[in-house]
C-alpha cells in the first residue's frame, strides 16, 4: 500500500547499494563486510541491510554514497529528477491504523513534508506520544500536525523458526536428526562433511544453532567450532555429539578444553530423539 508518489523501499535501497558496490568493484561476497566497515556496523547487521530488507536511514545512505564519491541522486535514491536536495524521505517505524483505530499494524513509513489543511491525501502521518501513526485522512485527529506519506510498508510478522545445522559424516544419522528437528518445529539442514558447512559460513551464512559430531572424518570438529565462533553468529548454541569417549578415539581432556574455551555442550551418542531433546534445544535457541 503506498501513495501515488513512489518512494524507495528497503529492498530497492539495498539493490541500489549493492549495484553501487558492484560498480565500484566490491566483490559480492565482500559487500556485507565492506558495508559494516563503512557504517561501523556488525557484520550480521550489515548483511541484514543488504539481503533481508532491514531499515536504512538517510544519514547511512549519505555516508555510503559519499564513501564511493557519489550522491543519493546519482545512485537512484533521490525523489526529485536530478534534485539532490530531495531524498527518499525520513524513514521511520510506526503503526498503520486501520478500521477507525480498531486495528494497528507495525509498519515502516517514509514521512514527507508537512501538509496544509487545503491539501487532500488518502493517508497521512502524525506523531502521538513520540510514535508515528498512519491513518486515513478522514480518521486523523483534528489537533495534530499532518505529514505526507511518501511510501508505506506493512510489516507482517511471521513466527521465527529456529534454523539448525546438523553436521555428521554418518549420513543416516544426520538425515534422521534433520527430519526429527523439522518435525519438531525447527528448520534443519544436514551436512555430511566439514567442507560443505565451511563453505556456507565463508559466504556469510549463519544458523541459530549447531549440532556437530565431534569426530568428522579424520579430524575433530574443533576447527569448525572456531569458525562458528568467528562467524556472523558467534554466540549460537553448539551441541557436540560423541560416542567415542569409551573407545578412546575422543580425548576427554581435549573435550574438556573445548567445552571451557569455546562454550559448547556435550551429548553422548546414541542420543534419544524425544521431547526432552526438543525442549532442551528450544530453550538453548531461545525459541
N, C-alpha and C positions, 0 to 999 in steps of 0.2 A: 504494500500500500504506500503510495507516495503522491506528492503534489505534482502539478503539471511541469514544474521545472525540475529536471533531474539533478541530483547531487551525486557525489561519488560514494558507492557502498564500500563496506570493509573489504569485500572481495575484489572490487575493481581497484581500490587503492593498493592492495597487496600486489595485484597483477601489474600495476604501473611501476611500483617499486622494483619488482623482480625484473621487469623489462628494462628498467634503467640500469640495474646491476649487470644484466646480460650485455647491454650496450657498452658498459664500462669494463667489460671482460672479467667480471667476477664469476667464477665457475658456479654452477647451480648448487653443488654440494657445499660450497663455502659461503653461500649467501646469508644463511641464518647466523653464522659466526661473524660475518662482516657487519650485519645489522646490529648484532649485540655489541660489537666494538664501537660502532658509530653512536648508538643511543645509550651506551652504558647499561645494557640490559643483561639478564641472564640468557644463556643460550636457549633455554626452553621458552622463555617469554618471546624472544625474537622469532623463534620457529613458529610459535602460535600466530604471530602477526602476519607472517608470510604465507602460512599454509592453512590456518584454521579460522581465519576471519576475526582475529582479536582486534579490539579497538585501536584506532590511531588518533592522535591529537594533531592539531595544526602545527604546533611547535615541533613535534617529532618529524613531520613531513618536511618542514622547512630545513631542519638540521640535515636530513638525508639529502635533500636537493642541493643544499649549499656544499655539503661534503664532496659531491661529484661535480660541482661547478655548474649546477642547473638551477632553474626556478620552478615553482609549482606549475606555472602555466606551460613551461617548456616540456614538462613530463606528463601533461594531460590532466593535472589535478586542480586547474583553475576553473571557476564557473564562467567568468567573462571571456569573450572571444579576444584573446590577447591582452586582457586587462589583468596585469599581475597584482594589482591591489586587491582583487577579489579572490577569494579562496573557496574551499568546499563548504564553508560554514562551520560554526562551532559544533563539534561532535561531543555528545554527552549521553549518559544513560538516564533513563527516566521511566515513566509509566504511560502507556496508551490507555486512555479511559474510554470504555465503550458502554453503550446502552444506558445513557444518562447516569453515569457513575456507578452502575451496578457491577461492572466487571473491570478489572485493571490487569494489564499485561506488561511485563517488562519489555522495554524497547530501547533501541539506540536511535537517536534523532540528530539531525543536523539543523541547528537553530539559526535562522537568518535574522534579518533586520526587524526592528520594532514596527508594528503595524498601527496604522491610524484607524479611527472608527469608520472612515468612509471606504476603506478597502476591505473587500469581502474575500474570504478564503474558505475552503471546505473544512480545513483543520487549522488550529492554531496551537501554539505552545505558550505556557506560562509557568511561573515558579510559585510553589506553595510550600512554605517551611523548608526552603532550600532544595526542594525536589522538583524536577521538571516534569510537567504533565502535558500530554497532547490530547485535545478533545475536539469534537465537532464544534464549529463556531457557535452554533445555537446553544450549546451546553456550557459555554465558557462563562465563568463568573463575571459579573459586571465590574468589579472593583480591582481587577488585576491588569497588569501590563501584558499585552499580547504580542507574540512574535511569530514571524513567518516560519513554516516548517518546510525546509528545502527537501528533506527526504526522511523517511521513517522506516525502520526495520523492526518488525515484531520479533521478539526473542521467544521462540518456543522451546521451553526447557524439556529436554529428554532425560530419562533416567540414565545415570552414568553406569556403564557396565565395566567392571574392572578387567583390564587386559593382563594376561598371564603368559609368559614364555616358559614352555616346558622343554628342557634340553636333556636328552638322554640318548646314548648311542644304541640302546636296546629299543629298536623302533616300535615293537609291540607294546612295551611299557609306556613309551612316550605317547603313542596313539590312544591307549586306554586312559591315561591320565588326562589327555586333552579332551577326549569325549566326555569323561566324567565331569570335568570342570565346566564344559559348555552346557551340560545338562543341569548344572548346579548354579547357574546364574553368572558365570564368568564368560569371557571371550578369550579362549586359549588357543595358542599356536604351538605346534610341536616342531622341534628342531632335532636332528639326529647327529649333528656334529658341531664343533665349535666354529668352523668356518662360516656356516650359514648364519648363525646368530651374530657373529662378529661383524659380518657384512652389514646386517641391519643396524647395529649400533654405530658403525662407522658412518653410515648415511644419515645419522641423526634420529633413527627410530628408537622408541622407548616403550616400555611396558610398565604397568602399575606394580607388577611383582614377578618374581622368577622362581622356578622350581628346577634345580640343577642336580644332575648326578655328579658325585664327587670325582669318580674315575671316568674320564671321557677319552676313549681310545687308549693311548699310551701315556697320557699325562693327566694331571689333576685339573680341577676347574678353577684353581686359584687365579690364573691369569685372566680368565673370563670374568671372575668376580671383580677383579681390579678394574677391568674395562667398564663394567656396570657402574662401579662406584665413581668413575670419572666421566660418566655419560651425562646426558641431559636430565636423568632422573636418579641422582646419586643416592637418594635415601630410600629407594624402592626396597621393600622386604624381599629377602632372598632365603628360600628354604633349600638346604643342601641335603641330598639323599645319599646314603651309603649303606651297603650291606657287606662291606669288605673289612670291617674292623676285626672281626673274629679270625678271618683268614690271614690277616697281616698285610694285605695289599693296601689298606688305608692306615696311615700312620696316625695314631691318636694324638701325639704331640703336635703334629702338623695341623690336624683338625682343630685342636685347642687354640693354636696361634691364629688360625683363620677366623675362628669364632670371635676371638678377642679383638683382633686388628681390623677386620672387615665387616663386623656386625652381621653375621649370618646365623640362621637357626638350623640345627641338625635334626634330621629324622632318619630312623633306621628303616632299611628295606628288609623284608617286604612291607610296604605301607598300606594300611587299610583305607580303601576309598569309601568313606562313610560320612554321615552328617557331622561327626565330630571334626573331621578334617575340613569340611567346607566352612563350618562355623569359625574354626581357627584361622582359615585363610581370609574370610570376610573381615574378621577383627583386625588381622595384620594389615590388610589392604585398605582399611578404613571404609569398607563398603557397607 
